Amino acid sequence: MTALAEKIYGEVLDLPIEERLGLLDRLLESVSPSSQSIQDAWIEESERRYAAYKAGEVEAIPGEEVLRQVAERLQR
């Protein structure tokens, strides 16, 4: 990393987490812009999944269990 990038990085670490996350979003968007239709589709899908969870239509799986299952599949 350049000296300027290191300096900026050090200053960013002093920001509150919300501001760092906002900055991260903007930086990622500058590298790989996403279309609004893709973002809208993900929002719609996440809202659909959350509604199904709240209605008891799907069962939540603990993150540790999901990671264990993924690790098992990758070992095959």
mmCIF file of the N, C-alpha and C atoms, coordinates in Angstrom:
data_MODEL
# 
_entry.id   MODEL 
# 
loop_
_atom_site.group_PDB 
_atom_site.id 
_atom_site.type_symbol 
_atom_site.label_atom_id 
_atom_site.label_alt_id 
_atom_site.label_comp_id 
_atom_site.label_asym_id 
_atom_site.label_entity_id 
_atom_site.label_seq_id 
_atom_site.pdbx_PDB_ins_code 
_atom_site.Cartn_x 
_atom_site.Cartn_y 
_atom_site.Cartn_z 
_atom_site.occupancy 
_atom_site.B_iso_or_equiv 
_atom_site.pdbx_formal_charge 
_atom_site.auth_seq_id 
_atom_site.auth_comp_id 
_atom_site.auth_asym_id 
_atom_site.auth_atom_id 
_atom_site.pdbx_PDB_model_num 
ATOM 1   N N  . MET A 1 1  ? 0.852   -1.167  0.000   1.00 0.00 ? 1  MET A N  1 
ATOM 2   C CA . MET A 1 1  ? 0.000   0.000   0.000   1.00 0.00 ? 1  MET A CA 1 
ATOM 3   C C  . MET A 1 1  ? 0.907   1.242   0.000   1.00 0.00 ? 1  MET A C  1 
ATOM 4   N N  . THR A 1 2  ? 0.473   2.251   -0.698  1.00 0.00 ? 2  THR A N  1 
ATOM 5   C CA . THR A 1 2  ? 1.247   3.489   -0.730  1.00 0.00 ? 2  THR A CA 1 
ATOM 6   C C  . THR A 1 2  ? 1.149   4.214   0.604   1.00 0.00 ? 2  THR A C  1 
ATOM 7   N N  . ALA A 1 3  ? 2.039   5.177   0.803   1.00 0.00 ? 3  ALA A N  1 
ATOM 8   C CA . ALA A 1 3  ? 2.021   5.959   2.043   1.00 0.00 ? 3  ALA A CA 1 
ATOM 9   C C  . ALA A 1 3  ? 0.690   6.702   2.188   1.00 0.00 ? 3  ALA A C  1 
ATOM 10  N N  . LEU A 1 4  ? 0.176   7.220   1.061   1.00 0.00 ? 4  LEU A N  1 
ATOM 11  C CA . LEU A 1 4  ? -1.109  7.927   1.111   1.00 0.00 ? 4  LEU A CA 1 
ATOM 12  C C  . LEU A 1 4  ? -2.224  6.979   1.531   1.00 0.00 ? 4  LEU A C  1 
ATOM 13  N N  . ALA A 1 5  ? -2.238  5.776   0.949   1.00 0.00 ? 5  ALA A N  1 
ATOM 14  C CA . ALA A 1 5  ? -3.273  4.801   1.293   1.00 0.00 ? 5  ALA A CA 1 
ATOM 15  C C  . ALA A 1 5  ? -3.168  4.411   2.768   1.00 0.00 ? 5  ALA A C  1 
ATOM 16  N N  . GLU A 1 6  ? -1.962  4.223   3.265   1.00 0.00 ? 6  GLU A N  1 
ATOM 17  C CA . GLU A 1 6  ? -1.767  3.893   4.682   1.00 0.00 ? 6  GLU A CA 1 
ATOM 18  C C  . GLU A 1 6  ? -2.273  5.020   5.578   1.00 0.00 ? 6  GLU A C  1 
ATOM 19  N N  . LYS A 1 7  ? -2.007  6.264   5.180   1.00 0.00 ? 7  LYS A N  1 
ATOM 20  C CA . LYS A 1 7  ? -2.457  7.425   5.951   1.00 0.00 ? 7  LYS A CA 1 
ATOM 21  C C  . LYS A 1 7  ? -3.986  7.471   5.998   1.00 0.00 ? 7  LYS A C  1 
ATOM 22  N N  . ILE A 1 8  ? -4.599  7.276   4.825   1.00 0.00 ? 8  ILE A N  1 
ATOM 23  C CA . ILE A 1 8  ? -6.068  7.286   4.752   1.00 0.00 ? 8  ILE A CA 1 
ATOM 24  C C  . ILE A 1 8  ? -6.641  6.152   5.592   1.00 0.00 ? 8  ILE A C  1 
ATOM 25  N N  . TYR A 1 9  ? -6.041  4.981   5.493   1.00 0.00 ? 9  TYR A N  1 
ATOM 26  C CA . TYR A 1 9  ? -6.497  3.830   6.264   1.00 0.00 ? 9  TYR A CA 1 
ATOM 27  C C  . TYR A 1 9  ? -6.467  4.141   7.769   1.00 0.00 ? 9  TYR A C  1 
ATOM 28  N N  . GLY A 1 10 ? -5.381  4.725   8.221   1.00 0.00 ? 10 GLY A N  1 
ATOM 29  C CA . GLY A 1 10 ? -5.274  5.085   9.630   1.00 0.00 ? 10 GLY A CA 1 
ATOM 30  C C  . GLY A 1 10 ? -6.346  6.064   10.062  1.00 0.00 ? 10 GLY A C  1 
ATOM 31  N N  . GLU A 1 11 ? -6.656  7.023   9.200   1.00 0.00 ? 11 GLU A N  1 
ATOM 32  C CA . GLU A 1 11 ? -7.693  8.006   9.528   1.00 0.00 ? 11 GLU A CA 1 
ATOM 33  C C  . GLU A 1 11 ? -9.077  7.372   9.519   1.00 0.00 ? 11 GLU A C  1 
ATOM 34  N N  . VAL A 1 12 ? -9.300  6.447   8.590   1.00 0.00 ? 12 VAL A N  1 
ATOM 35  C CA . VAL A 1 12 ? -10.602 5.787   8.496   1.00 0.00 ? 12 VAL A CA 1 
ATOM 36  C C  . VAL A 1 12 ? -10.880 4.971   9.762   1.00 0.00 ? 12 VAL A C  1 
ATOM 37  N N  . LEU A 1 13 ? -9.862  4.365   10.333  1.00 0.00 ? 13 LEU A N  1 
ATOM 38  C CA . LEU A 1 13 ? -10.055 3.569   11.540  1.00 0.00 ? 13 LEU A CA 1 
ATOM 39  C C  . LEU A 1 13 ? -10.550 4.403   12.715  1.00 0.00 ? 13 LEU A C  1 
ATOM 40  N N  . ASP A 1 14 ? -10.348 5.717   12.659  1.00 0.00 ? 14 ASP A N  1 
ATOM 41  C CA . ASP A 1 14 ? -10.834 6.597   13.722  1.00 0.00 ? 14 ASP A CA 1 
ATOM 42  C C  . ASP A 1 14 ? -12.316 6.935   13.573  1.00 0.00 ? 14 ASP A C  1 
ATOM 43  N N  . LEU A 1 15 ? -12.906 6.607   12.438  1.00 0.00 ? 15 LEU A N  1 
ATOM 44  C CA . LEU A 1 15 ? -14.318 6.909   12.201  1.00 0.00 ? 15 LEU A CA 1 
ATOM 45  C C  . LEU A 1 15 ? -15.206 5.925   12.950  1.00 0.00 ? 15 LEU A C  1 
ATOM 46  N N  . PRO A 1 16 ? -16.430 6.355   13.291  1.00 0.00 ? 16 PRO A N  1 
ATOM 47  C CA . PRO A 1 16 ? -17.396 5.416   13.875  1.00 0.00 ? 16 PRO A CA 1 
ATOM 48  C C  . PRO A 1 16 ? -17.707 4.307   12.866  1.00 0.00 ? 16 PRO A C  1 
ATOM 49  N N  . ILE A 1 17 ? -18.099 3.161   13.367  1.00 0.00 ? 17 ILE A N  1 
ATOM 50  C CA . ILE A 1 17 ? -18.349 1.994   12.513  1.00 0.00 ? 17 ILE A CA 1 
ATOM 51  C C  . ILE A 1 17 ? -19.356 2.285   11.403  1.00 0.00 ? 17 ILE A C  1 
ATOM 52  N N  . GLU A 1 18 ? -20.403 3.059   11.698  1.00 0.00 ? 18 GLU A N  1 
ATOM 53  C CA . GLU A 1 18 ? -21.411 3.352   10.682  1.00 0.00 ? 18 GLU A CA 1 
ATOM 54  C C  . GLU A 1 18 ? -20.799 4.111   9.500   1.00 0.00 ? 18 GLU A C  1 
ATOM 55  N N  . GLU A 1 19 ? -19.909 5.049   9.815   1.00 0.00 ? 19 GLU A N  1 
ATOM 56  C CA . GLU A 1 19 ? -19.267 5.816   8.748   1.00 0.00 ? 19 GLU A CA 1 
ATOM 57  C C  . GLU A 1 19 ? -18.287 4.946   7.970   1.00 0.00 ? 19 GLU A C  1 
ATOM 58  N N  . ARG A 1 20 ? -17.583 4.046   8.669   1.00 0.00 ? 20 ARG A N  1 
ATOM 59  C CA . ARG A 1 20 ? -16.668 3.137   7.962   1.00 0.00 ? 20 ARG A CA 1 
ATOM 60  C C  . ARG A 1 20 ? -17.435 2.219   7.022   1.00 0.00 ? 20 ARG A C  1 
ATOM 61  N N  . LEU A 1 21 ? -18.595 1.722   7.483   1.00 0.00 ? 21 LEU A N  1 
ATOM 62  C CA . LEU A 1 21 ? -19.400 0.851   6.626   1.00 0.00 ? 21 LEU A CA 1 
ATOM 63  C C  . LEU A 1 21 ? -19.920 1.608   5.409   1.00 0.00 ? 21 LEU A C  1 
ATOM 64  N N  . GLY A 1 22 ? -20.346 2.846   5.611   1.00 0.00 ? 22 GLY A N  1 
ATOM 65  C CA . GLY A 1 22 ? -20.806 3.663   4.487   1.00 0.00 ? 22 GLY A CA 1 
ATOM 66  C C  . GLY A 1 22 ? -19.690 3.911   3.490   1.00 0.00 ? 22 GLY A C  1 
ATOM 67  N N  . LEU A 1 23 ? -18.508 4.187   4.001   1.00 0.00 ? 23 LEU A N  1 
ATOM 68  C CA . LEU A 1 23 ? -17.351 4.398   3.137   1.00 0.00 ? 23 LEU A CA 1 
ATOM 69  C C  . LEU A 1 23 ? -17.007 3.121   2.385   1.00 0.00 ? 23 LEU A C  1 
ATOM 70  N N  . LEU A 1 24 ? -17.068 2.010   3.072   1.00 0.00 ? 24 LEU A N  1 
ATOM 71  C CA . LEU A 1 24 ? -16.800 0.719   2.437   1.00 0.00 ? 24 LEU A CA 1 
ATOM 72  C C  . LEU A 1 24 ? -17.769 0.459   1.292   1.00 0.00 ? 24 LEU A C  1 
ATOM 73  N N  . ASP A 1 25 ? -19.049 0.718   1.520   1.00 0.00 ? 25 ASP A N  1 
ATOM 74  C CA . ASP A 1 25 ? -20.048 0.557   0.461   1.00 0.00 ? 25 ASP A CA 1 
ATOM 75  C C  . ASP A 1 25 ? -19.703 1.403   -0.753  1.00 0.00 ? 25 ASP A C  1 
ATOM 76  N N  . ARG A 1 26 ? -19.330 2.646   -0.507  1.00 0.00 ? 26 ARG A N  1 
ATOM 77  C CA . ARG A 1 26 ? -18.997 3.546   -1.618  1.00 0.00 ? 26 ARG A CA 1 
ATOM 78  C C  . ARG A 1 26 ? -17.746 3.091   -2.356  1.00 0.00 ? 26 ARG A C  1 
ATOM 79  N N  . LEU A 1 27 ? -16.751 2.618   -1.621  1.00 0.00 ? 27 LEU A N  1 
ATOM 80  C CA . LEU A 1 27 ? -15.529 2.131   -2.260  1.00 0.00 ? 27 LEU A CA 1 
ATOM 81  C C  . LEU A 1 27 ? -15.811 0.893   -3.109  1.00 0.00 ? 27 LEU A C  1 
ATOM 82  N N  . LEU A 1 28 ? -16.587 -0.036  -2.561  1.00 0.00 ? 28 LEU A N  1 
ATOM 83  C CA . LEU A 1 28 ? -16.926 -1.231  -3.330  1.00 0.00 ? 28 LEU A CA 1 
ATOM 84  C C  . LEU A 1 28 ? -17.721 -0.880  -4.579  1.00 0.00 ? 28 LEU A C  1 
ATOM 85  N N  . GLU A 1 29 ? -18.631 0.056   -4.459  1.00 0.00 ? 29 GLU A N  1 
ATOM 86  C CA . GLU A 1 29 ? -19.424 0.492   -5.611  1.00 0.00 ? 29 GLU A CA 1 
ATOM 87  C C  . GLU A 1 29 ? -18.528 1.116   -6.676  1.00 0.00 ? 29 GLU A C  1 
ATOM 88  N N  . SER A 1 30 ? -17.465 1.802   -6.258  1.00 0.00 ? 30 SER A N  1 
ATOM 89  C CA . SER A 1 30 ? -16.561 2.428   -7.230  1.00 0.00 ? 30 SER A CA 1 
ATOM 90  C C  . SER A 1 30 ? -15.742 1.397   -7.988  1.00 0.00 ? 30 SER A C  1 
ATOM 91  N N  . VAL A 1 31 ? -15.540 0.232   -7.394  1.00 0.00 ? 31 VAL A N  1 
ATOM 92  C CA . VAL A 1 31 ? -14.756 -0.825  -8.025  1.00 0.00 ? 31 VAL A CA 1 
ATOM 93  C C  . VAL A 1 31 ? -15.640 -1.730  -8.874  1.00 0.00 ? 31 VAL A C  1 
ATOM 94  N N  . SER A 1 32 ? -16.822 -2.020  -8.366  1.00 0.00 ? 32 SER A N  1 
ATOM 95  C CA . SER A 1 32 ? -17.721 -2.947  -9.051  1.00 0.00 ? 32 SER A CA 1 
ATOM 96  C C  . SER A 1 32 ? -19.154 -2.434  -8.941  1.00 0.00 ? 32 SER A C  1 
ATOM 97  N N  . PRO A 1 33 ? -19.499 -1.487  -9.809  1.00 0.00 ? 33 PRO A N  1 
ATOM 98  C CA . PRO A 1 33 ? -20.854 -0.918  -9.724  1.00 0.00 ? 33 PRO A CA 1 
ATOM 99  C C  . PRO A 1 33 ? -21.929 -1.986  -9.929  1.00 0.00 ? 33 PRO A C  1 
ATOM 100 N N  . SER A 1 34 ? -22.964 -1.929  -9.128  1.00 0.00 ? 34 SER A N  1 
ATOM 101 C CA . SER A 1 34 ? -24.084 -2.840  -9.297  1.00 0.00 ? 34 SER A CA 1 
ATOM 102 C C  . SER A 1 34 ? -25.276 -2.055  -9.813  1.00 0.00 ? 34 SER A C  1 
ATOM 103 N N  . SER A 1 35 ? -26.100 -2.749  -10.533 1.00 0.00 ? 35 SER A N  1 
ATOM 104 C CA . SER A 1 35 ? -27.262 -2.065  -11.083 1.00 0.00 ? 35 SER A CA 1 
ATOM 105 C C  . SER A 1 35 ? -28.362 -1.963  -10.028 1.00 0.00 ? 35 SER A C  1 
ATOM 106 N N  . GLN A 1 36 ? -29.179 -0.958  -10.149 1.00 0.00 ? 36 GLN A N  1 
ATOM 107 C CA . GLN A 1 36 ? -30.275 -0.755  -9.195  1.00 0.00 ? 36 GLN A CA 1 
ATOM 108 C C  . GLN A 1 36 ? -31.251 -1.923  -9.243  1.00 0.00 ? 36 GLN A C  1 
ATOM 109 N N  . SER A 1 37 ? -31.436 -2.523  -10.416 1.00 0.00 ? 37 SER A N  1 
ATOM 110 C CA . SER A 1 37 ? -32.377 -3.642  -10.508 1.00 0.00 ? 37 SER A CA 1 
ATOM 111 C C  . SER A 1 37 ? -31.887 -4.847  -9.711  1.00 0.00 ? 37 SER A C  1 
ATOM 112 N N  . ILE A 1 38 ? -30.573 -5.063  -9.680  1.00 0.00 ? 38 ILE A N  1 
ATOM 113 C CA . ILE A 1 38 ? -30.019 -6.162  -8.886  1.00 0.00 ? 38 ILE A CA 1 
ATOM 114 C C  . ILE A 1 38 ? -30.209 -5.872  -7.404  1.00 0.00 ? 38 ILE A C  1 
ATOM 115 N N  . GLN A 1 39 ? -29.922 -4.645  -6.987  1.00 0.00 ? 39 GLN A N  1 
ATOM 116 C CA . GLN A 1 39 ? -30.121 -4.278  -5.582  1.00 0.00 ? 39 GLN A CA 1 
ATOM 117 C C  . GLN A 1 39 ? -31.581 -4.424  -5.182  1.00 0.00 ? 39 GLN A C  1 
ATOM 118 N N  . ASP A 1 40 ? -32.488 -3.971  -6.045  1.00 0.00 ? 40 ASP A N  1 
ATOM 119 C CA . ASP A 1 40 ? -33.921 -4.081  -5.759  1.00 0.00 ? 40 ASP A CA 1 
ATOM 120 C C  . ASP A 1 40 ? -34.343 -5.542  -5.639  1.00 0.00 ? 40 ASP A C  1 
ATOM 121 N N  . ALA A 1 41 ? -33.804 -6.400  -6.503  1.00 0.00 ? 41 ALA A N  1 
ATOM 122 C CA . ALA A 1 41 ? -34.143 -7.822  -6.458  1.00 0.00 ? 41 ALA A CA 1 
ATOM 123 C C  . ALA A 1 41 ? -33.669 -8.452  -5.151  1.00 0.00 ? 41 ALA A C  1 
ATOM 124 N N  . TRP A 1 42 ? -32.465 -8.098  -4.686  1.00 0.00 ? 42 TRP A N  1 
ATOM 125 C CA . TRP A 1 42 ? -31.958 -8.636  -3.423  1.00 0.00 ? 42 TRP A CA 1 
ATOM 126 C C  . TRP A 1 42 ? -32.789 -8.141  -2.246  1.00 0.00 ? 42 TRP A C  1 
ATOM 127 N N  . ILE A 1 43 ? -33.198 -6.893  -2.281  1.00 0.00 ? 43 ILE A N  1 
ATOM 128 C CA . ILE A 1 43 ? -34.046 -6.360  -1.208  1.00 0.00 ? 43 ILE A CA 1 
ATOM 129 C C  . ILE A 1 43 ? -35.373 -7.109  -1.171  1.00 0.00 ? 43 ILE A C  1 
ATOM 130 N N  . GLU A 1 44 ? -35.968 -7.295  -2.333  1.00 0.00 ? 44 GLU A N  1 
ATOM 131 C CA . GLU A 1 44 ? -37.246 -8.013  -2.422  1.00 0.00 ? 44 GLU A CA 1 
ATOM 132 C C  . GLU A 1 44 ? -37.095 -9.446  -1.908  1.00 0.00 ? 44 GLU A C  1 
ATOM 133 N N  . GLU A 1 45 ? -36.019 -10.111 -2.306  1.00 0.00 ? 45 GLU A N  1 
ATOM 134 C CA . GLU A 1 45 ? -35.790 -11.490 -1.875  1.00 0.00 ? 45 GLU A CA 1 
ATOM 135 C C  . GLU A 1 45 ? -35.560 -11.574 -0.369  1.00 0.00 ? 45 GLU A C  1 
ATOM 136 N N  . SER A 1 46 ? -34.789 -10.661 0.177   1.00 0.00 ? 46 SER A N  1 
ATOM 137 C CA . SER A 1 46 ? -34.530 -10.698 1.623   1.00 0.00 ? 46 SER A CA 1 
ATOM 138 C C  . SER A 1 46 ? -35.810 -10.416 2.408   1.00 0.00 ? 46 SER A C  1 
ATOM 139 N N  . GLU A 1 47 ? -36.632 -9.511  1.919   1.00 0.00 ? 47 GLU A N  1 
ATOM 140 C CA . GLU A 1 47 ? -37.907 -9.241  2.589   1.00 0.00 ? 47 GLU A CA 1 
ATOM 141 C C  . GLU A 1 47 ? -38.833 -10.451 2.512   1.00 0.00 ? 47 GLU A C  1 
ATOM 142 N N  . ARG A 1 48 ? -38.828 -11.149 1.369   1.00 0.00 ? 48 ARG A N  1 
ATOM 143 C CA . ARG A 1 48 ? -39.655 -12.353 1.210   1.00 0.00 ? 48 ARG A CA 1 
ATOM 144 C C  . ARG A 1 48 ? -39.194 -13.432 2.189   1.00 0.00 ? 48 ARG A C  1 
ATOM 145 N N  . ARG A 1 49 ? -37.880 -13.624 2.291   1.00 0.00 ? 49 ARG A N  1 
ATOM 146 C CA . ARG A 1 49 ? -37.348 -14.651 3.191   1.00 0.00 ? 49 ARG A CA 1 
ATOM 147 C C  . ARG A 1 49 ? -37.625 -14.310 4.654   1.00 0.00 ? 49 ARG A C  1 
ATOM 148 N N  . TYR A 1 50 ? -37.494 -13.043 5.011   1.00 0.00 ? 50 TYR A N  1 
ATOM 149 C CA . TYR A 1 50 ? -37.761 -12.642 6.391   1.00 0.00 ? 50 TYR A CA 1 
ATOM 150 C C  . TYR A 1 50 ? -39.237 -12.842 6.735   1.00 0.00 ? 50 TYR A C  1 
ATOM 151 N N  . ALA A 1 51 ? -40.121 -12.503 5.816   1.00 0.00 ? 51 ALA A N  1 
ATOM 152 C CA . ALA A 1 51 ? -41.559 -12.696 6.048   1.00 0.00 ? 51 ALA A CA 1 
ATOM 153 C C  . ALA A 1 51 ? -41.874 -14.180 6.229   1.00 0.00 ? 51 ALA A C  1 
ATOM 154 N N  . ALA A 1 52 ? -41.247 -15.036 5.427   1.00 0.00 ? 52 ALA A N  1 
ATOM 155 C CA . ALA A 1 52 ? -41.464 -16.478 5.553   1.00 0.00 ? 52 ALA A CA 1 
ATOM 156 C C  . ALA A 1 52 ? -40.964 -16.975 6.902   1.00 0.00 ? 52 ALA A C  1 
ATOM 157 N N  . TYR A 1 53 ? -39.829 -16.463 7.347   1.00 0.00 ? 53 TYR A N  1 
ATOM 158 C CA . TYR A 1 53 ? -39.300 -16.830 8.663   1.00 0.00 ? 53 TYR A CA 1 
ATOM 159 C C  . TYR A 1 53 ? -40.256 -16.393 9.766   1.00 0.00 ? 53 TYR A C  1 
ATOM 160 N N  . LYS A 1 54 ? -40.708 -15.141 9.718   1.00 0.00 ? 54 LYS A N  1 
ATOM 161 C CA . LYS A 1 54 ? -41.604 -14.613 10.747  1.00 0.00 ? 54 LYS A CA 1 
ATOM 162 C C  . LYS A 1 54 ? -42.928 -15.369 10.774  1.00 0.00 ? 54 LYS A C  1 
ATOM 163 N N  . ALA A 1 55 ? -43.378 -15.852 9.612   1.00 0.00 ? 55 ALA A N  1 
ATOM 164 C CA . ALA A 1 55 ? -44.643 -16.581 9.528   1.00 0.00 ? 55 ALA A CA 1 
ATOM 165 C C  . ALA A 1 55 ? -44.490 -18.047 9.924   1.00 0.00 ? 55 ALA A C  1 
ATOM 166 N N  . GLY A 1 56 ? -43.261 -18.456 10.226  1.00 0.00 ? 56 GLY A N  1 
ATOM 167 C CA . GLY A 1 56 ? -43.026 -19.840 10.624  1.00 0.00 ? 56 GLY A CA 1 
ATOM 168 C C  . GLY A 1 56 ? -42.979 -20.811 9.461   1.00 0.00 ? 56 GLY A C  1 
ATOM 169 N N  . GLU A 1 57 ? -42.838 -20.295 8.249   1.00 0.00 ? 57 GLU A N  1 
ATOM 170 C CA . GLU A 1 57 ? -42.809 -21.143 7.056   1.00 0.00 ? 57 GLU A CA 1 
ATOM 171 C C  . GLU A 1 57 ? -41.445 -21.786 6.820   1.00 0.00 ? 57 GLU A C  1 
ATOM 172 N N  . VAL A 1 58 ? -40.417 -21.208 7.393   1.00 0.00 ? 58 VAL A N  1 
ATOM 173 C CA . VAL A 1 58 ? -39.072 -21.768 7.283   1.00 0.00 ? 58 VAL A CA 1 
ATOM 174 C C  . VAL A 1 58 ? -38.429 -21.773 8.658   1.00 0.00 ? 58 VAL A C  1 
ATOM 175 N N  . GLU A 1 59 ? -37.489 -22.686 8.849   1.00 0.00 ? 59 GLU A N  1 
ATOM 176 C CA . GLU A 1 59 ? -36.801 -22.797 10.129  1.00 0.00 ? 59 GLU A CA 1 
ATOM 177 C C  . GLU A 1 59 ? -35.408 -22.191 9.994   1.00 0.00 ? 59 GLU A C  1 
ATOM 178 N N  . ALA A 1 60 ? -35.024 -21.416 10.967  1.00 0.00 ? 60 ALA A N  1 
ATOM 179 C CA . ALA A 1 60 ? -33.690 -20.830 10.964  1.00 0.00 ? 60 ALA A CA 1 
ATOM 180 C C  . ALA A 1 60 ? -32.665 -21.891 11.360  1.00 0.00 ? 60 ALA A C  1 
ATOM 181 N N  . ILE A 1 61 ? -31.498 -21.809 10.738  1.00 0.00 ? 61 ILE A N  1 
ATOM 182 C CA . ILE A 1 61 ? -30.401 -22.719 11.057  1.00 0.00 ? 61 ILE A CA 1 
ATOM 183 C C  . ILE A 1 61 ? -29.276 -21.874 11.635  1.00 0.00 ? 61 ILE A C  1 
ATOM 184 N N  . PRO A 1 62 ? -28.756 -22.259 12.792  1.00 0.00 ? 62 PRO A N  1 
ATOM 185 C CA . PRO A 1 62 ? -27.653 -21.492 13.379  1.00 0.00 ? 62 PRO A CA 1 
ATOM 186 C C  . PRO A 1 62 ? -26.472 -21.394 12.411  1.00 0.00 ? 62 PRO A C  1 
ATOM 187 N N  . GLY A 1 63 ? -25.809 -20.256 12.414  1.00 0.00 ? 63 GLY A N  1 
ATOM 188 C CA . GLY A 1 63 ? -24.683 -20.030 11.514  1.00 0.00 ? 63 GLY A CA 1 
ATOM 189 C C  . GLY A 1 63 ? -23.604 -21.082 11.640  1.00 0.00 ? 63 GLY A C  1 
ATOM 190 N N  . GLU A 1 64 ? -23.335 -21.530 12.867  1.00 0.00 ? 64 GLU A N  1 
ATOM 191 C CA . GLU A 1 64 ? -22.309 -22.552 13.076  1.00 0.00 ? 64 GLU A CA 1 
ATOM 192 C C  . GLU A 1 64 ? -22.651 -23.830 12.322  1.00 0.00 ? 64 GLU A C  1 
ATOM 193 N N  . GLU A 1 65 ? -23.929 -24.189 12.315  1.00 0.00 ? 65 GLU A N  1 
ATOM 194 C CA . GLU A 1 65 ? -24.374 -25.396 11.611  1.00 0.00 ? 65 GLU A CA 1 
ATOM 195 C C  . GLU A 1 65 ? -24.220 -25.232 10.104  1.00 0.00 ? 65 GLU A C  1 
ATOM 196 N N  . VAL A 1 66 ? -24.576 -24.074 9.594   1.00 0.00 ? 66 VAL A N  1 
ATOM 197 C CA . VAL A 1 66 ? -24.426 -23.811 8.162   1.00 0.00 ? 66 VAL A CA 1 
ATOM 198 C C  . VAL A 1 66 ? -22.960 -23.927 7.761   1.00 0.00 ? 66 VAL A C  1 
ATOM 199 N N  . LEU A 1 67 ? -22.069 -23.309 8.531   1.00 0.00 ? 67 LEU A N  1 
ATOM 200 C CA . LEU A 1 67 ? -20.644 -23.371 8.219   1.00 0.00 ? 67 LEU A CA 1 
ATOM 201 C C  . LEU A 1 67 ? -20.115 -24.800 8.297   1.00 0.00 ? 67 LEU A C  1 
ATOM 202 N N  . ARG A 1 68 ? -20.600 -25.597 9.250   1.00 0.00 ? 68 ARG A N  1 
ATOM 203 C CA . ARG A 1 68 ? -20.196 -26.989 9.357   1.00 0.00 ? 68 ARG A CA 1 
ATOM 204 C C  . ARG A 1 68 ? -20.608 -27.767 8.118   1.00 0.00 ? 68 ARG A C  1 
ATOM 205 N N  . GLN A 1 69 ? -21.858 -27.549 7.661   1.00 0.00 ? 69 GLN A N  1 
ATOM 206 C CA . GLN A 1 69 ? -22.349 -28.235 6.472   1.00 0.00 ? 69 GLN A CA 1 
ATOM 207 C C  . GLN A 1 69 ? -21.552 -27.837 5.227   1.00 0.00 ? 69 GLN A C  1 
ATOM 208 N N  . VAL A 1 70 ? -21.234 -26.568 5.106   1.00 0.00 ? 70 VAL A N  1 
ATOM 209 C CA . VAL A 1 70 ? -20.435 -26.104 3.968   1.00 0.00 ? 70 VAL A CA 1 
ATOM 210 C C  . VAL A 1 70 ? -19.053 -26.745 3.995   1.00 0.00 ? 70 VAL A C  1 
ATOM 211 N N  . ALA A 1 71 ? -18.427 -26.784 5.162   1.00 0.00 ? 71 ALA A N  1 
ATOM 212 C CA . ALA A 1 71 ? -17.111 -27.403 5.300   1.00 0.00 ? 71 ALA A CA 1 
ATOM 213 C C  . ALA A 1 71 ? -17.157 -28.875 4.904   1.00 0.00 ? 71 ALA A C  1 
ATOM 214 N N  . GLU A 1 72 ? -18.205 -29.580 5.322   1.00 0.00 ? 72 GLU A N  1 
ATOM 215 C CA . GLU A 1 72 ? -18.348 -30.984 4.952   1.00 0.00 ? 72 GLU A CA 1 
ATOM 216 C C  . GLU A 1 72 ? -18.455 -31.151 3.439   1.00 0.00 ? 72 GLU A C  1 
ATOM 217 N N  . ARG A 1 73 ? -19.244 -30.296 2.799   1.00 0.00 ? 73 ARG A N  1 
ATOM 218 C CA . ARG A 1 73 ? -19.412 -30.399 1.340   1.00 0.00 ? 73 ARG A CA 1 
ATOM 219 C C  . ARG A 1 73 ? -18.105 -30.109 0.611   1.00 0.00 ? 73 ARG A C  1 
ATOM 220 N N  . LEU A 1 74 ? -17.333 -29.174 1.132   1.00 0.00 ? 74 LEU A N  1 
ATOM 221 C CA . LEU A 1 74 ? -16.076 -28.827 0.478   1.00 0.00 ? 74 LEU A CA 1 
ATOM 222 C C  . LEU A 1 74 ? -15.029 -29.923 0.632   1.00 0.00 ? 74 LEU A C  1 
ATOM 223 N N  . GLN A 1 75 ? -15.155 -30.755 1.644   1.00 0.00 ? 75 GLN A N  1 
ATOM 224 C CA . GLN A 1 75 ? -14.197 -31.844 1.867   1.00 0.00 ? 75 GLN A CA 1 
ATOM 225 C C  . GLN A 1 75 ? -14.458 -33.032 0.967   1.00 0.00 ? 75 GLN A C  1 
ATOM 226 N N  . ARG A 1 76 ? -15.588 -33.103 0.338   1.00 0.00 ? 76 ARG A N  1 
ATOM 227 C CA . ARG A 1 76 ? -15.939 -34.247 -0.530  1.00 0.00 ? 76 ARG A CA 1 
ATOM 228 C C  . ARG A 1 76 ? -15.155 -34.225 -1.791  1.00 0.00 ? 76 ARG A C  1 
# 
